[in-house]
């Protein structure tokens, strides 16, 4: 029989075991949401090659930035100072609001007027 503590314990053990496989095969293994009841425990597992998510310092495209943020390889703070182009207006990523649910990224224009934007807007408009 499963309970929350047992499911989380098993999940942590599986993640630790997957670390060796990730190193051996040069892949990234991500787990999705956990679903469980008294009789079973389910989770989605995604395996991707590391070559597909490598970010070169001189070529951080929006696609690679998206992938790296999604996988937790670097944080939003790493994008501070980066420029974005929103409807012809050049804005700079300067802060974030950790408690906001949707518009948590703060950008500013040349006059230091601050705006909040979504993660999708940031990733689509990175220069």
C-alpha positions, 0 to 999 in steps of 0.5 A: 500500500502506498502513502505520500511518504512512501511514494516520495521516498521511492521517487527520490531513490529512483532519481538517485539511481538515474544519476548514474545512468545519466552520466553513463549515457550522457543524457538528461532524465526528467520526471513528470507529475506523480500520480498515485493511489493505494495500489500504484504509483505512476510518473512520466519519464523523459530522456533526452541527449545532453547534446541537444541542450548544451548552451554555448556562451556566445550563442544563447538562443531563445530555444536553448535558454528555454530548455535550460530554464526548464531543466533547471540548468541555469536560473532566471538570474543568469538572464539579468542584463540580457536584452529583449525586443518587444514590439520594437522596444528594447528592454533589459531583464532586470529582476523577477517577482518570485511570488507572482504566478504569471507575470514574474519577470521584470524588465526596464526600458531606457528611461528605467520604466519597469514592466512585468512580462511572462516567461513565454514573452521573455523566451520568444523575444530574447535578442 
